[in-house]
């Protein structure tokens, strides 16, 4: 039986994928701005809570309802929520408080590479030789990115912050694998519920560690609001729309944009220093990603898929 044809991306699809790359690529810069006045746990918690409230408000506006939560579905949502929101948001917030935002953005390019070995063991997507080559090339880029930090462990917070950013990427990969095994549920409803689950441990933890947050001024306060409402809530609706109209393969193109935009924003807006190893690491990671996704990319751009 032949595979169903891939949805044909329209001009609107290309505009949406470009907007998603721009928004998610700029998220790390905005987090760095928010961290100028707010502690990492507060940034992570505020983003999660506002994202959850934003998506929960969108559900009735888009005609969606929360289904009956069976024990299996609730368990899946809980684990996805922890690994897609609570844990990586805290890791990234703390990491960006010690390293360049561009470093975090480049780290996120490794998410699909982490997914492949996880999918090999926990789903039916086996690690064929081409994918293995792509993973090895991509992880060599991650080693270039974090190598100096590994050699300097014990000398300060920066090496651990670099590891935290890559650990956040691993969390996103785990959540992606868990999502594939989740019982059927509307993706926008799933996103709202996972953010709600993520907020449950973060709110009391923030209150205990940081106390009740207060408005710290237009620059950092607006950054906090932006984090919760745009990349966390609105972009999720946009992501669902892209997948439904242009397909999940087309959606993978955002993975190539995010690290590039994060480096541009970090350098131009925050005047961050971009070591040459960032560019080498990015080239290796994106090359590994392209090799591992080669057949999908060929199919997407109209070539015959083998």
Backbone bond lengths (Angstrom), bond angles and torsions (degrees), N, CA, C in turn:
res aa  C-N    CA-C-N  psi(-1)  N-CA   C-N-CA  omega(-1)  CA-C   N-CA-C  phi
1 X - - - 1.465 - - 1.530 108.75 -
2 X 1.313 116.41 131.62 1.460 120.14 -178.79 1.521 110.22 -76.89
3 X 1.332 114.52 151.65 1.460 120.10 178.73 1.521 109.95 -71.26
4 X 1.328 118.29 145.91 1.465 120.34 177.59 1.512 109.58 -64.36
5 X 1.329 117.19 147.75 1.463 119.50 -178.99 1.516 111.66 -63.97
6 X 1.329 114.68 145.54 1.459 119.56 177.54 1.525 109.62 -70.61
7 X 1.322 117.83 144.40 1.465 119.40 174.86 1.521 109.95 -57.84
8 X 1.315 116.34 144.55 1.460 120.54 -179.28 1.525 109.66 -90.50
9 X 1.350 117.26 116.52 1.467 119.48 179.11 1.522 111.00 -63.86
10 X 1.311 116.11 137.65 1.453 121.95 177.02 1.529 109.31 -100.53
11 X 1.327 115.18 176.17 1.471 118.90 175.65 1.521 110.45 -58.73
12 X 1.326 117.08 -36.24 1.462 120.94 178.16 1.529 110.73 -65.97
13 X 1.336 116.73 -36.64 1.462 120.79 178.03 1.526 110.61 -62.07
14 X 1.334 116.68 -44.48 1.462 120.94 179.36 1.515 111.13 -64.15
15 X 1.331 116.72 -37.34 1.459 120.39 178.44 1.528 110.20 -66.08
16 X 1.330 117.00 -41.35 1.464 120.82 -179.67 1.521 111.36 -66.38
17 X 1.340 117.59 -40.98 1.467 119.97 -178.65 1.523 110.10 -68.97
18 X 1.329 116.75 -34.82 1.464 120.10 175.82 1.528 110.44 -66.55
19 X 1.334 116.67 -41.39 1.461 120.91 178.98 1.526 111.21 -64.58
20 X 1.336 116.73 -39.86 1.456 120.20 178.00 1.526 111.41 -63.33
21 X 1.328 116.38 -44.38 1.453 119.78 177.95 1.514 111.60 -60.99
22 X 1.325 116.06 -40.66 1.457 121.84 179.96 1.532 110.60 -64.89
23 X 1.330 116.66 -46.55 1.470 120.79 -177.69 1.525 110.78 -67.13
24 X 1.341 116.91 -50.62 1.462 118.98 -177.78 1.529 111.90 -69.56
25 X 1.325 116.72 -32.17 1.452 119.02 176.01 1.513 112.57 -67.95
26 X 1.347 116.83 -30.85 1.451 120.86 178.95 1.515 113.95 -83.87
27 X 1.342 116.79 -8.82 1.458 120.51 -177.38 1.526 112.03 -59.62
28 X 1.334 116.86 -38.80 1.469 120.22 -175.54 1.530 110.72 -69.00
29 X 1.320 116.63 -36.48 1.460 120.71 174.81 1.528 110.49 -63.62
30 X 1.332 117.02 -44.36 1.459 120.80 -179.22 1.524 110.42 -65.16
31 X 1.329 117.34 -38.17 1.462 120.18 176.24 1.522 110.48 -61.12
32 X 1.334 116.83 -42.29 1.469 120.29 179.01 1.523 110.97 -61.01
33 X 1.335 116.93 -38.11 1.466 120.40 178.09 1.533 110.28 -67.21
34 X 1.335 117.14 -45.23 1.469 120.40 179.22 1.528 111.26 -60.40
35 X 1.330 116.63 -35.46 1.464 121.02 -177.88 1.524 112.99 -72.90
36 X 1.321 117.53 -6.98 1.463 119.66 175.82 1.531 111.21 -64.68
37 X 1.335 117.12 -31.45 1.468 120.79 -177.92 1.517 114.02 -122.07
38 X 1.324 118.08 -19.60 1.460 120.75 -175.91 1.524 110.58 -113.61
39 X 1.330 119.07 142.21 1.468 121.15 177.39 1.525 111.25 -69.78
40 X 1.335 117.13 157.56 1.476 120.89 -174.57 1.519 114.60 -55.18
41 X 1.339 117.32 -41.83 1.463 119.17 -177.51 1.524 111.39 -65.86
42 X 1.318 116.89 -36.45 1.467 120.77 177.84 1.525 110.72 -66.14
43 X 1.325 116.61 -41.78 1.470 120.34 178.37 1.528 110.33 -61.56
44 X 1.332 116.35 -45.96 1.468 120.41 -179.23 1.526 110.76 -63.78
45 X 1.327 116.75 -43.28 1.463 120.86 -177.45 1.527 111.10 -68.19
46 X 1.332 116.82 -46.25 1.464 119.84 -179.06 1.517 111.01 -60.92
47 X 1.331 116.48 -41.98 1.458 120.18 179.28 1.529 110.62 -61.70
48 X 1.318 116.49 -42.89 1.460 120.91 -177.76 1.525 111.60 -67.44
49 X 1.335 116.11 -46.99 1.468 120.26 -177.77 1.526 110.98 -63.72
50 X 1.333 116.99 -47.61 1.467 119.33 -178.50 1.525 111.37 -67.95
51 X 1.324 116.75 -35.64 1.452 119.34 176.09 1.515 111.50 -63.46
52 X 1.345 116.63 -42.80 1.463 120.78 178.99 1.525 110.71 -63.28
53 X 1.343 116.76 -46.17 1.467 120.03 179.94 1.527 111.27 -63.07
54 X 1.337 116.26 -40.19 1.456 120.18 179.64 1.517 112.46 -63.15
55 X 1.334 116.90 -44.89 1.466 120.05 -178.97 1.523 111.50 -72.39
56 X 1.328 117.50 -38.32 1.466 119.50 177.42 1.525 110.51 -62.12
57 X 1.336 116.93 -34.66 1.466 120.42 177.02 1.522 111.53 -70.35
58 X 1.337 116.70 -29.74 1.462 120.43 -179.95 1.526 112.85 -74.16
59 X 1.313 117.69 -25.50 1.469 120.24 -174.28 1.532 112.32 -57.19
60 X 1.331 119.73 -53.43 1.476 117.95 179.49 1.525 112.81 -66.84
61 X 1.333 116.72 -29.31 1.464 119.58 179.89 1.527 111.35 -69.13
62 X 1.340 117.23 -25.33 1.471 121.11 179.66 1.531 111.92 -103.86
63 X 1.334 116.64 10.15 1.457 120.45 176.41 1.512 114.67 75.58
64 X 1.328 117.14 20.18 1.465 120.41 -178.81 1.524 110.08 -101.04
65 X 1.336 115.15 149.93 1.460 121.17 178.79 1.530 109.44 -129.34
66 X 1.320 115.59 150.84 1.462 120.27 176.27 1.521 108.30 -76.25
67 X 1.318 118.96 124.83 1.464 121.29 -177.44 1.525 111.68 -76.79
68 X 1.308 115.84 173.83 1.457 120.94 173.06 1.524 109.24 -64.07
69 X 1.307 116.06 127.15 1.463 120.20 -175.55 1.523 109.69 -91.84
70 X 1.317 116.31 96.26 1.457 121.21 174.90 1.525 109.38 -70.20
71 X 1.331 118.32 161.30 1.477 119.77 179.05 1.517 113.19 -54.68
72 X 1.344 117.65 -39.88 1.468 120.73 -179.83 1.513 111.93 -67.20
73 X 1.336 116.58 -42.81 1.463 120.64 179.55 1.521 110.69 -67.43
74 X 1.335 117.23 -42.45 1.460 120.54 -179.99 1.521 111.29 -63.72
75 X 1.329 116.99 -39.70 1.464 120.72 177.64 1.522 110.90 -62.51
76 X 1.335 116.45 -44.25 1.465 120.25 179.44 1.525 110.85 -62.82
77 X 1.332 116.91 -46.06 1.461 120.93 -179.19 1.531 110.70 -61.37
78 X 1.326 116.56 -38.71 1.462 120.50 -179.28 1.522 111.32 -63.11
79 X 1.323 116.35 -49.61 1.464 119.56 -178.91 1.525 111.39 -66.71
80 X 1.328 116.90 -39.67 1.472 119.98 177.32 1.526 109.91 -63.30
81 X 1.334 117.05 -41.09 1.454 120.80 179.97 1.516 112.31 -61.91
82 X 1.321 116.98 -41.38 1.464 120.31 -179.96 1.522 111.70 -66.18
83 X 1.350 116.41 -41.63 1.460 119.80 -174.62 1.527 113.77 -89.15
84 X 1.339 117.67 -12.68 1.468 119.14 179.14 1.518 112.94 -105.09
85 X 1.339 117.60 -16.00 1.459 119.69 -177.77 1.525 112.04 -130.68
86 X 1.318 117.72 -70.78 1.466 121.41 -170.19 1.523 112.64 -55.58
87 X 1.315 117.94 -56.29 1.466 120.51 -173.99 1.532 111.85 -70.04
88 X 1.352 119.63 -52.30 1.474 117.73 -178.02 1.526 113.64 -66.91
89 X 1.329 118.31 -32.66 1.468 119.72 178.26 1.529 110.88 -62.99
90 X 1.338 116.69 -41.09 1.466 120.34 177.67 1.524 110.50 -67.17
91 X 1.332 116.81 -44.64 1.461 120.69 -179.43 1.527 111.24 -61.11
92 X 1.332 116.79 -44.71 1.461 120.22 -179.37 1.526 111.72 -67.72
93 X 1.326 116.43 -42.13 1.461 118.82 -179.71 1.527 110.62 -61.66
94 X 1.326 116.33 -45.27 1.467 118.99 179.21 1.521 110.35 -68.17
95 X 1.333 116.87 -40.73 1.459 120.04 -179.16 1.518 112.66 -61.77
96 X 1.348 116.18 -45.67 1.463 119.94 -177.31 1.530 111.11 -69.66
97 X 1.325 117.71 -18.95 1.462 119.26 175.72 1.526 112.00 -72.33
98 X 1.351 117.10 -8.37 1.469 120.64 -178.36 1.529 113.69 -127.26
99 X 1.341 118.19 -14.27 1.464 120.83 179.62 1.521 109.13 -129.59
100 X 1.326 116.51 168.17 1.462 121.33 178.47 1.526 110.41 -63.57
101 X 1.323 116.05 143.12 1.458 119.73 177.92 1.522 110.99 -60.33
102 X 1.331 117.03 -32.47 1.467 120.67 178.61 1.522 111.28 -62.23
103 X 1.337 117.27 -33.94 1.462 120.56 177.49 1.525 109.90 -60.58
104 X 1.340 116.68 -44.97 1.464 120.44 179.42 1.524 110.67 -62.99
105 X 1.324 116.79 -39.95 1.460 119.85 179.98 1.511 112.64 -63.73
106 X 1.327 116.94 -42.75 1.465 120.51 177.81 1.528 109.99 -65.85
107 X 1.329 117.03 -36.72 1.469 120.50 178.42 1.520 111.41 -59.08
108 X 1.331 116.84 -36.39 1.462 120.43 -177.43 1.526 112.68 -65.90
109 X 1.330 117.03 -20.82 1.462 119.69 177.79 1.519 111.52 -64.64
110 X 1.334 116.96 -17.68 1.460 120.86 -179.18 1.523 112.71 -81.46
111 X 1.341 117.99 -8.99 1.470 119.94 -176.25 1.535 112.36 -54.47
112 X 1.369 119.50 -52.08 1.467 118.43 -179.47 1.524 112.83 -62.82
113 X 1.329 117.24 -27.30 1.460 120.26 179.12 1.527 110.99 -72.73
114 X 1.329 117.04 -34.09 1.461 120.00 173.80 1.524 110.71 -68.85
115 X 1.342 116.11 -33.14 1.458 120.02 -177.44 1.525 111.46 -62.76
116 X 1.332 117.80 -39.04 1.461 121.01 -173.18 1.527 113.60 -59.46
117 X 1.349 120.04 -52.06 1.468 117.73 177.62 1.522 112.70 -65.97
118 X 1.338 117.84 -33.00 1.462 119.53 176.48 1.527 110.94 -64.71
119 X 1.340 116.20 -41.41 1.463 120.50 179.24 1.528 111.07 -65.28
120 X 1.325 116.29 -32.94 1.475 120.51 179.57 1.533 110.25 -60.63
121 X 1.329 116.84 -40.88 1.465 120.53 -175.57 1.526 113.41 -91.38
122 X 1.333 117.42 -25.32 1.460 119.07 -172.05 1.525 114.00 -119.19
123 X 1.339 117.93 5.67 1.461 121.04 173.60 1.524 108.06 -146.80
124 X 1.331 116.20 -169.84 1.462 119.65 -176.50 1.530 112.75 -94.42
125 X 1.339 118.35 11.01 1.463 121.55 178.36 1.518 109.37 -91.39
126 X 1.322 117.08 98.45 1.452 121.45 -173.78 1.530 111.66 -80.84
127 X 1.316 114.60 154.98 1.462 121.89 -177.03 1.539 108.93 -84.00
128 X 1.333 116.45 86.90 1.453 120.83 177.12 1.529 109.14 -72.51
129 X 1.346 118.73 162.17 1.473 120.43 -175.24 1.520 114.53 -53.38
130 X 1.337 117.90 -41.60 1.468 119.35 -179.12 1.519 111.23 -61.91
131 X 1.327 117.02 -42.90 1.459 119.96 179.08 1.527 110.95 -65.60
132 X 1.327 116.33 -38.15 1.466 119.89 178.55 1.524 110.74 -61.96
133 X 1.337 116.80 -42.50 1.468 120.38 177.40 1.528 109.90 -61.03
134 X 1.329 116.00 -44.72 1.460 119.96 179.55 1.521 112.00 -60.69
135 X 1.328 116.61 -42.28 1.462 120.80 179.64 1.525 110.46 -64.18
136 X 1.329 117.38 -43.36 1.462 120.84 -178.86 1.526 111.14 -64.83
137 X 1.339 116.32 -42.03 1.468 119.58 178.01 1.533 109.97 -64.47
138 X 1.331 116.50 -44.66 1.459 120.26 -179.84 1.516 112.61 -63.28
139 X 1.327 116.69 -43.20 1.465 119.08 -179.93 1.527 111.94 -69.58
140 X 1.328 117.24 -25.89 1.471 118.27 173.77 1.526 109.80 -64.67
141 X 1.347 116.45 -33.96 1.456 120.33 174.64 1.512 111.76 -66.00
142 X 1.345 116.35 -39.29 1.465 119.47 177.40 1.521 111.10 -63.77
143 X 1.328 116.85 -36.68 1.469 120.38 177.67 1.527 111.13 -67.30
144 X 1.335 116.50 -38.39 1.467 119.57 176.07 1.527 109.70 -62.27
145 X 1.337 116.26 -40.31 1.456 121.35 -178.25 1.523 111.82 -64.82
146 X 1.322 116.37 -43.79 1.453 120.48 -170.46 1.524 113.06 -104.06
147 X 1.343 117.36 -5.18 1.466 121.40 -175.85 1.514 115.00 -51.05
148 X 1.343 118.91 -53.83 1.474 119.48 179.34 1.524 112.46 -58.34
149 X 1.332 116.62 -33.50 1.454 119.69 179.11 1.516 112.15 -68.21
150 X 1.338 117.01 -40.48 1.464 120.19 178.43 1.522 110.89 -61.45
151 X 1.338 115.70 -37.13 1.462 119.67 -179.43 1.520 112.07 -71.41
152 X 1.349 116.45 -17.93 1.462 120.14 -175.37 1.523 113.09 -109.54
153 X 1.349 117.51 14.19 1.464 120.27 179.57 1.532 109.74 -59.11
154 X 1.319 114.44 133.76 1.458 120.02 -178.56 1.509 113.58 98.47
155 X 1.339 116.73 -4.30 1.463 119.93 -177.61 1.529 112.61 -104.24
156 X 1.329 118.00 2.78 1.456 120.53 -179.14 1.515 110.88 157.91
157 X 1.342 116.24 -174.02 1.468 121.12 -175.66 1.519 112.98 -80.99
158 X 1.329 118.10 -25.01 1.461 119.99 -173.08 1.525 113.67 -58.70
159 X 1.348 120.54 -46.70 1.467 119.00 179.16 1.526 112.77 -58.81
160 X 1.324 116.57 -41.64 1.463 119.91 178.72 1.528 110.93 -67.43
161 X 1.338 116.75 -34.41 1.463 120.30 177.55 1.525 110.83 -65.43
162 X 1.327 117.27 -37.68 1.461 120.73 176.50 1.527 110.53 -63.04
163 X 1.331 116.00 -43.25 1.462 119.98 177.78 1.527 110.19 -63.96
164 X 1.344 117.00 -37.15 1.466 120.89 179.15 1.530 111.13 -61.38
165 X 1.339 117.15 -39.66 1.475 120.31 179.39 1.524 111.00 -64.53
166 X 1.331 117.19 -43.44 1.463 119.67 177.74 1.525 110.94 -69.18
167 X 1.337 116.98 -34.10 1.461 119.68 175.77 1.524 110.86 -63.76
168 X 1.333 117.10 -35.51 1.465 120.50 176.00 1.528 110.29 -63.30
169 X 1.342 116.65 -40.60 1.469 120.46 176.71 1.519 110.45 -60.97
170 X 1.334 116.40 -40.95 1.463 119.94 177.75 1.525 110.57 -63.90
171 X 1.333 117.81 -39.06 1.465 121.11 177.50 1.526 111.06 -60.23
172 X 1.336 116.51 -44.16 1.460 119.85 178.29 1.536 111.03 -61.96
173 X 1.320 116.47 -37.63 1.466 120.19 178.48 1.529 110.67 -66.33
174 X 1.329 116.58 -41.71 1.458 120.28 177.40 1.528 110.44 -62.34
175 X 1.329 116.40 -43.08 1.465 119.43 179.86 1.521 111.18 -64.56
176 X 1.343 116.64 -35.22 1.464 120.18 177.23 1.527 110.67 -63.82
177 X 1.342 116.35 -42.49 1.460 120.66 178.46 1.516 110.84 -65.65
178 X 1.326 117.20 -41.80 1.466 121.03 177.94 1.526 111.03 -63.96
179 X 1.344 116.92 -36.43 1.463 120.99 -179.32 1.530 110.60 -64.17
180 X 1.326 117.04 -37.21 1.465 120.28 178.74 1.527 111.50 -63.67
181 X 1.332 116.68 -27.59 1.461 121.05 -178.23 1.525 112.54 -96.20
182 X 1.335 116.34 0.76 1.461 121.27 -177.72 1.530 110.58 -72.61
183 X 1.329 118.98 141.68 1.477 120.51 173.06 1.522 110.23 -56.07
184 X 1.337 117.71 155.27 1.469 120.99 -176.06 1.524 112.44 -56.03
185 X 1.341 115.56 131.77 1.456 122.29 177.95 1.523 107.86 -161.55
186 X 1.322 117.16 146.24 1.457 121.12 178.62 1.530 109.46 -58.61
187 X 1.342 118.12 132.04 1.466 120.09 -175.38 1.522 114.72 -61.56
188 X 1.329 117.88 -33.18 1.461 119.54 178.90 1.530 110.48 -71.41
189 X 1.328 116.91 -38.71 1.463 120.99 175.01 1.525 109.80 -63.32
190 X 1.326 116.73 -42.39 1.461 120.91 178.76 1.522 110.81 -60.46
191 X 1.335 116.86 -44.36 1.458 120.37 -179.59 1.528 110.92 -62.25
192 X 1.339 116.98 -42.27 1.468 120.35 179.62 1.520 111.25 -63.36
193 X 1.328 116.38 -44.08 1.459 120.03 -177.48 1.523 112.09 -70.43
194 X 1.328 117.21 -36.42 1.466 118.79 179.54 1.529 111.08 -68.54
195 X 1.327 117.15 -35.42 1.458 119.46 174.71 1.530 110.62 -66.54
196 X 1.324 116.85 -38.81 1.460 120.54 177.26 1.529 110.44 -62.66
197 X 1.318 116.54 -43.47 1.465 121.03 177.42 1.529 110.24 -61.94
198 X 1.335 116.44 -42.01 1.456 120.20 179.36 1.511 112.71 -63.28
199 X 1.337 116.37 -33.06 1.465 120.33 -178.54 1.522 112.37 -72.14
200 X 1.313 117.04 -27.55 1.475 120.34 -174.29 1.528 112.51 -58.75
201 X 1.341 120.62 -47.44 1.474 118.45 177.05 1.524 113.16 -79.98
202 X 1.339 117.35 -26.74 1.465 119.32 -174.21 1.517 112.91 -73.37
203 X 1.335 118.15 -35.68 1.467 120.22 -177.25 1.528 111.72 -61.91
204 X 1.340 119.63 -54.78 1.476 117.59 179.19 1.519 112.83 -65.27
205 X 1.336 117.11 -33.82 1.463 119.81 179.33 1.526 110.45 -64.50
206 X 1.336 116.49 -42.28 1.467 120.18 178.17 1.527 111.15 -63.64
207 X 1.330 116.86 -43.59 1.462 120.60 -178.56 1.528 111.14 -63.48
208 X 1.325 117.01 -37.10 1.462 120.85 179.55 1.528 110.98 -71.47
209 X 1.344 117.05 -44.03 1.467 121.21 -173.28 1.530 111.74 -84.14
210 X 1.345 116.57 -47.11 1.476 120.58 -172.48 1.520 113.92 -105.65
211 X 1.313 118.00 -20.41 1.453 120.68 -174.54 1.524 111.20 83.67
212 X 1.319 116.15 -175.94 1.467 121.42 -179.29 1.531 109.04 -73.91
213 X 1.338 117.73 124.40 1.476 119.34 -178.97 1.523 111.69 -71.37
214 X 1.312 115.46 151.01 1.464 121.57 176.66 1.523 109.07 -126.13
215 X 1.331 115.61 161.08 1.466 121.21 -179.64 1.529 109.46 -67.13
216 X 1.321 116.74 125.36 1.455 122.03 -174.84 1.528 113.39 -108.84
217 X 1.309 117.46 10.90 1.453 120.01 179.51 1.511 111.68 121.88
218 X 1.326 115.81 165.44 1.466 121.00 -173.06 1.520 112.69 -64.45
219 X 1.340 117.79 -41.17 1.463 120.23 -174.49 1.527 111.72 -63.56
220 X 1.323 116.78 -57.86 1.462 119.20 -176.58 1.526 112.20 -78.05
221 X 1.336 117.22 -31.54 1.452 119.46 177.64 1.519 112.13 -65.73
222 X 1.325 116.34 -42.20 1.463 120.42 176.93 1.527 110.89 -64.87
223 X 1.330 116.53 -35.30 1.470 120.25 177.89 1.522 110.42 -62.06
224 X 1.334 117.11 -42.33 1.463 121.44 177.74 1.526 110.75 -60.88
225 X 1.327 116.37 -46.99 1.463 120.25 179.88 1.522 111.02 -62.60
226 X 1.333 116.29 -42.42 1.462 120.58 179.57 1.526 110.28 -59.67
227 X 1.337 117.10 -45.36 1.463 120.69 -177.17 1.525 111.65 -58.21
228 X 1.328 116.02 -41.66 1.450 118.63 -177.07 1.516 113.88 -76.02
229 X 1.322 116.90 -37.34 1.458 120.02 -170.90 1.527 114.48 -94.42
230 X 1.332 118.53 -30.52 1.469 119.32 -174.65 1.529 112.73 -97.23
231 X 1.344 121.15 -70.81 1.469 118.39 -177.65 1.519 113.66 -69.38
232 X 1.343 117.91 -25.12 1.460 119.41 -176.87 1.521 112.43 -90.60
233 X 1.330 118.40 -38.94 1.469 121.06 -176.76 1.525 112.32 -102.86
234 X 1.333 117.79 -64.72 1.467 120.83 -174.46 1.520 112.08 -61.52
235 X 1.348 117.46 -40.92 1.461 119.73 -178.44 1.526 111.74 -66.95
236 X 1.331 116.79 -26.40 1.471 119.19 176.50 1.517 110.81 -65.87
237 X 1.328 116.78 -42.04 1.467 120.16 175.61 1.522 110.47 -62.31
238 X 1.311 116.84 -40.65 1.456 121.02 178.69 1.530 110.71 -64.51
239 X 1.330 116.70 -40.51 1.469 121.49 178.42 1.526 110.56 -60.88
240 X 1.321 117.18 -45.84 1.462 121.25 178.79 1.526 110.27 -60.83
241 X 1.322 116.67 -41.43 1.462 121.09 179.46 1.529 111.20 -62.89
242 X 1.326 116.81 -43.22 1.469 120.62 179.11 1.521 110.69 -61.30
243 X 1.324 117.08 -46.48 1.463 120.41 -178.07 1.526 110.71 -63.93
244 X 1.322 116.80 -40.50 1.466 119.88 -177.71 1.521 112.69 -70.95
245 X 1.339 117.66 -30.17 1.463 120.49 -175.52 1.524 113.57 -100.54
246 X 1.337 117.81 -27.70 1.466 119.86 -176.43 1.519 113.56 -123.98
247 X 1.325 118.73 -9.29 1.456 121.31 175.23 1.523 113.57 99.30
248 X 1.342 114.93 156.19 1.454 121.15 -178.29 1.521 112.57 -68.94
249 X 1.345 117.22 -30.31 1.461 119.97 178.34 1.532 109.93 -64.41
250 X 1.319 116.23 -43.82 1.461 120.33 177.66 1.534 110.38 -60.64
251 X 1.329 115.64 -36.14 1.464 120.49 -178.76 1.527 111.41 -61.97
252 X 1.337 118.05 -27.93 1.469 120.31 -178.24 1.528 112.09 -64.90
253 X 1.328 117.98 -17.44 1.471 120.08 179.58 1.529 111.93 -62.38
254 X 1.338 116.84 -21.19 1.467 118.92 179.04 1.521 111.04 -67.25
255 X 1.352 116.67 -26.13 1.463 120.37 -179.58 1.523 112.23 -62.91
256 X 1.329 116.69 -28.57 1.462 120.37 -179.03 1.533 111.20 -81.64
257 X 1.309 117.50 -22.59 1.461 121.48 -176.69 1.521 113.88 -85.61
258 X 1.338 116.40 -41.65 1.463 120.99 -170.29 1.523 113.47 -52.81
259 X 1.354 119.34 -51.14 1.472 117.49 -178.93 1.524 113.42 -65.17
260 X 1.324 116.94 -32.15 1.469 119.86 179.80 1.522 110.34 -67.49
261 X 1.329 116.09 -47.25 1.466 119.52 178.27 1.524 111.37 -63.41
262 X 1.326 117.15 -37.72 1.468 119.47 -179.22 1.520 110.82 -63.37
263 X 1.329 117.35 -37.35 1.464 120.75 177.87 1.527 110.99 -69.50
264 X 1.334 116.49 -40.28 1.467 120.43 179.32 1.526 110.47 -63.34
265 X 1.334 116.58 -49.03 1.470 120.18 -179.70 1.522 111.11 -63.98
266 X 1.340 116.72 -41.89 1.456 119.77 -179.27 1.512 112.13 -61.64
267 X 1.330 116.03 -41.52 1.465 120.17 -177.95 1.521 111.87 -75.70
268 X 1.335 117.20 -44.16 1.465 120.83 -172.70 1.527 111.89 -79.59
269 X 1.324 117.64 -45.99 1.463 121.04 -174.19 1.529 112.00 -86.50
270 X 1.349 116.47 -42.61 1.464 119.75 -175.44 1.524 113.31 -100.88
271 X 1.328 116.81 -1.69 1.474 121.80 -179.48 1.525 111.74 55.34
272 X 1.320 115.90 39.61 1.460 119.94 179.00 1.528 110.80 -75.42
273 X 1.310 115.36 144.81 1.450 120.87 174.79 1.526 108.41 -78.70
274 X 1.329 117.40 129.24 1.462 121.93 -179.75 1.526 109.20 -110.59
275 X 1.322 117.78 97.51 1.465 120.08 178.28 1.522 111.29 -58.68
276 X 1.317 116.41 153.19 1.455 120.89 -177.26 1.520 111.56 -60.86
277 X 1.355 116.53 -27.84 1.470 118.83 -179.25 1.524 111.13 -65.80
278 X 1.364 118.07 -25.02 1.460 120.03 175.96 1.531 110.10 -59.45
279 X 1.324 116.63 -43.74 1.466 121.36 -177.53 1.531 110.93 -69.63
280 X 1.341 116.48 -40.21 1.462 119.87 177.10 1.526 110.11 -63.57
281 X 1.335 115.22 -46.57 1.458 119.49 -179.76 1.523 111.18 -61.03
282 X 1.331 116.67 -43.70 1.458 120.45 -179.83 1.529 110.99 -61.90
283 X 1.331 116.90 -43.61 1.465 120.58 179.64 1.524 110.99 -61.47
284 X 1.330 117.03 -42.67 1.465 120.51 -179.30 1.522 111.18 -68.39
285 X 1.327 117.11 -43.62 1.464 120.13 -178.70 1.527 110.81 -64.63
286 X 1.326 117.81 -45.08 1.464 120.36 -179.68 1.526 111.63 -68.63
287 X 1.331 116.76 -34.41 1.463 119.50 175.36 1.524 110.57 -64.74
288 X 1.327 116.28 -44.95 1.458 119.34 177.30 1.508 111.97 -61.54
289 X 1.315 116.74 -39.28 1.455 121.16 178.05 1.525 111.05 -64.16
290 X 1.321 117.08 -42.82 1.463 121.18 179.91 1.528 111.13 -65.45
291 X 1.334 117.12 -41.52 1.472 120.92 178.53 1.523 110.04 -62.45
292 X 1.334 116.90 -44.66 1.466 120.10 -177.54 1.523 111.85 -68.23
293 X 1.332 117.75 -26.89 1.466 121.76 -178.19 1.525 112.36 -107.02
294 X 1.317 117.36 18.78 1.462 121.04 -169.21 1.519 113.42 -56.14
295 X 1.337 117.40 -48.43 1.464 119.46 -177.90 1.521 111.92 -63.12
296 X 1.329 115.98 -40.11 1.467 119.56 178.67 1.517 111.39 -64.07
297 X 1.328 115.80 -41.83 1.466 119.83 179.79 1.517 111.04 -66.02
298 X 1.334 117.95 -39.96 1.469 121.14 177.23 1.516 110.58 -61.45
299 X 1.339 115.77 -43.52 1.460 118.91 178.40 1.514 111.99 -63.91
300 X 1.320 116.12 -38.63 1.457 120.92 -178.81 1.527 111.90 -64.21
301 X 1.328 116.14 -40.47 1.457 119.66 -176.79 1.525 113.35 -94.37
302 X 1.332 115.87 15.87 1.468 119.25 168.11 1.508 115.76 93.95
303 X 1.346 119.04 2.98 1.460 119.94 177.68 1.521 109.00 -86.10
304 X 1.307 115.35 164.50 1.466 119.93 179.71 1.516 109.01 -74.08
305 X 1.322 116.18 125.16 1.469 119.68 179.45 1.519 108.91 -85.06
306 X 1.353 114.78 134.19 1.464 118.66 -179.27 1.511 110.56 -83.68
